[in-house]
């Protein structure tokens, strides 16, 4: 069968910057070793071969991993380079390391490729000026069952185009855009729940009046405080965001923060591209939108806290905040689970409360 493969324009521009990276993917994360690589490591001779075999263990999830040393991959050298890559070559890297930060969502008839925001170099490419769009490659793959309702997938793809239009509407602020995305997701969720997938409803943006209506801030931060912390920089950022007062920001700060609005819109586009179609498996349209709304709310607050302290924040620092959030929350399975559970159980993450926070923050 023929498969359409979609690549964002920045995908093929990515090159690992190795020892020049400020937040190596070898630091803080446990590396899963695939079976094929584990078998190959049995044949490697010398000291590097002995190390490859001795540092493998089975973690609590049943995965074969490299045991961390002082929080880092045992093959991460102080120079920032990988001992496996340097001593025996790139071909000996396990699948995780060969592919990261490249990702693929394979839906059978089509597949969508992307990069992960948790990689600093990928984050720079994604957030710094690319035009939304995709390159399409047609390839032959073995016939297989798609495993989902094709009518629902058609519905979701059309709905995503409408969500993209909302995100890129220059007439509305990002807070307004996200409020509309939440309200539209609720409308789409009703269609999904009722299996009414024939027609995708249009969305008419709601009137927007900024207000200091009180949102439930305590529950919002409580979810983040339950999470494990991977990077030393993350905890003080989280604390600074929590203690930031809720008074309106000075006008000059609001103007300065608006300088990264393009980066935030690209981040929202990334979230829709990466996660929206997964609704075909769990039918949770609202959860997908809450994921990106929560990311924006936390990052915007961290950005404000940093700017109150530093008085200015270069684009590179804002990109770094997004990359750190992705590493700590988006790509940490445990932390994602904590957040997604809060979406269902904590009223701080209700649509009404999130909209109140969007208006307030």
N, C-alpha and C positions, 0 to 999 in steps of 0.2 A: 504494500500500500504506500501511497505517497503521503509524506508528512510535511506540513508547513512549519518551518522553524523561524522564530522571530528573535532578532537581536537588536537591542538598542544601539544607536549610532556610536556610543562611547565604548561599547563592549570590546571591540578589536583594538582599541587604543591602549588598553591596559597593559602595563608592564610592571612586574614586581620591582620595587626600588631597593630590596634587600637590606643591606646594612644602613641605608639612608632613611629607613622607615622609623618614625618616632614612636610607633606602637606595634611592635612585631607580633604577627599572629602566633609566634612560638611562645609568647609571654602570657601566662595566666590561664590559657586554655589547655585542656587535655586533648591529646591527639589520638583519634581512633585509628587503629591499624586494621586494614581490610585483610581478608583471608589470603588473597593472592600475594600481597606484599609480605605477610607473615611467612608464607611458604618460601618466598624468595630469600628472605633474611636468613633462613636456615642454611643457605648455601654460601653466604658471604664469609670469607676467611679473614684472619687477622684480628687485631684489637677492635676495629669498628664492628666486625661481625659478632664478636663476643658481647659487645655492648648492646648491639641491636637485639640480641636474644635475651640478655639478662634484664633489660629494663621493661620488658613487656609484662603486663598483668591483666587480670580480668577485673573490671570495676563493678560497682554495685548494680549497674544496669545490664551487666552481662556482656559488655563490650570489651574487646581486647584493646588496651591503650598503652601508651608509653607513660611510665611513672614520672610524675613531675619531680624536678629537683629545685628546691627553693622557689616553687611556684611556676617554673618554666619547663619547657620541653628539655629533656636531658641532652639533646643534640644542638641546642641553641648556644652558640659561642658568644663570648663577651663582645666580639667584633660586630655582632648582629647577624652573622652568617650561619648557615646550617651545616653541621659537620657531615651529615649524610651527603648533601649536595656537593660540598667541597671535596670530600675524600673519594666518593665512589660514583658521583654523578646524579643528575636530575632524575634519570630513569629509575633510580632506587627509592625515590620518595614514595610514601604511601599515597593512596588515592586522595585522602583528605588534603594533603599538602600539595599534590600536583594540581588539584582543581581549584582550591581556594584562591581568590574570592568568587570564582565563577559558580553560578548556580543554574539549575534548569528545573522548570516545572513542566513535566511531560504529561500531556493530556491525550496521547494517542494520535488523534488526527492532526494535532498541532502541538508544538512545544515552544515555551518561552524561556529564553536565556537572559541572564542578567549578572550583575556584579553585586557583592554584598557591601552595604554601607559601613560595616564594621571594619573594613580595611581602609586605612588612611588614604592611600593612593586612589582606590576606587571611589571613596567619598569625594575627593577633589574632582574627579571626572564627572560624577553624577550631579554634584551640587553647583558646579562652577561654569555655567553658561551653555550647556548643550541644548540643542533644540529637540523637544520631544518628537519621537518618530522611531521607526523600526526598519531594519533591513530584513527582507524575507528570503529564505533559502528553501527550495523544494528538494527533498531527498527521499530515497526509498528506504522503508523500514519493514520488518516482518509484520504480517497481519496480526492484529491483536484486538481484544475487546476493549472498548473505551472505559467500561466500568462506571459510567454515570449516565444520567438522562441527557441526551443531546439537545432536547428542547430547553431544558434548564440552562445548559451551557450557552446556547444561543441567546437566551434571555439575559444572562449575566454579562456576556460580551457586549451586547447593546447597551445595557445599563452602565457598564464601565465607561463607554464612550460619553454618555451623559455626565458621569461623574468627572471625567477628564475636563469636559467643557466647564463644569462648575469651578474646578480647581484653577483653570487658566483664565477665568473671567477677570479682566483687569479692572472692571468697574467696582469690584467688591474687595474689601479687605480679607485677609486670610482668615481672621476670626469669623467674619460673616460667611465666607465660603464653607468653613468647617461646620458652622451651625446648619447651613443648608444641606450639607452632605449627611449630617445626622438625621435631619428631618426626612430627606429623600430616602435614606436607608430604611427608615421605619416604614415608609410607603412600599418600598421594594420588598421588605420582610413580610408584609401582609400578603403580597402577591405570591411569594415563595411558600408561605405557610398554607395558602389556599390552593397551591398548585395551579395558579392562574398565570401561565407563562406565555400566553399567546401574544400579548401586547405589552411592551415596556412603557409604563407611564412616563410622561414628561414631567419635569419639575419646574415650578414657577418660584423663583427666589422670594423668600419672605422679606417684608420690611425689616430694617435693621436700625435699632436705636441703642447706642452704647449706654450701658447702665452699670451701676455699682451694686446691682442685685447680688446678694450674698450667695456664694457657692459654698459647698461643704468641703473646705480645704483639708481638714484633719484626716478624713478618710482617704482622700486622694494621696496624701503623703504616707499614710500608714502602710499602704500596699507596697510602696517603694522601699520603706524601711524594713520590710520582711525579707527583701531580696538579698542574695549573696552579692558580695562586692568583689570584682575581679581586678580593678585598676585603682591604684592609690589616689589618683586625681578625682575619682568619682565621689567619694564620701564627702569631701568638703564642698563640692559643687551642689550635692543634694542638700546639705545642711544650709548653705547660703540661699538656695531657692526656698527652703522651708521658712526661714526666719525673715525673708523679705516682706516688708509691710505691704498692705493692700491699698495704700494710697495711690492715686493716679501718678504715673511717672511724669517727670518734667517734660515739657514739650520737646526740648532739644534731645533728650534721650529717646523719646518716641520716634523722632525723625531719624536719629542715628540707627536705631534698631530696624527701621523700615528698609535700610540699605541691604538687608539680607532677605528681604521678602521673596526675591527670585529664587534663592536657595531653598527656602521653605516650600515654595510651590513645586520645585523639582523633587523635594523629599516626599511630598504628598503624592505626586505622580508615581514615584518609585513604590510607595506603599500600595497604591491601587494596582500597579503593574505586577507587583510581586505576590500579593495576597488575595486580591478580590475574587479571582476565579476559584480559589480553594473553597469558596462557599458552595460549590457544586457537590462537595463531599459531606459537609456538616450543616448546610442550610443556615449558617449564622452570618447573615449579611451585616447586621448591626455591629457584631463583634469586630468585623474587619474595619469598619469606619471608626469605632471607638479606639482601635489600636493606633491609628494615625492621629486622631484627635488628642489622645493622651500624650503621644510623643511630642506633638507641637506644644501643648500646654506646659509640659515639664521643661522643654528646651527653651521656650520663650521666657519662662521664669528664670532659668539659669542664665540666659543671656542678659536679662535685666539686672540680675544680681552682679554679674561680672562687670556690666557697664556702670553701675552705680559705684563700684569700687575703682575701676580703671578709667572711667570717663569716656573711653572709646574701646571699640572691639573690632580689630581687623577681620576681614572675611575669613581668613585662615583660622582664626580662633573660633568663629561660629561653625565652620566646617568641622573643626576638632570636637566641638560639643556634640554635633549630630553623630559623628563617628563613635564617640564614647557611649552615647545613648544606645546606639545600635549594638555595640559590643556587650554592654551591660544588660540590656533588656531584650532587644529584638532577637538576638542570636544566642541567648542563654535559655535553654529549654526550661530550667527550673523557674527562672524569673518570669518568663513568658507565661508559664502555668499559673503563677501567683497573680499576675495581672489579669489574665483572662478569667480566673475564678472570681476576682473582685468585680469584674464586669457584671456577673450574675448575682452576686451576693451583697454588694455594697452600694447603697443608694448614692454615694458620692460619684459613682460612674453611671448613673442614670442619664438618659438623654437630656432631661430638664436641667440636672445639675451641671453636666458638662457644658451646656449652652450658657448657663449662668457664669461659669468660670471663664468661658471664652469672652463674654461681655465684660467681665471684671478684670481679666488679666491682659 
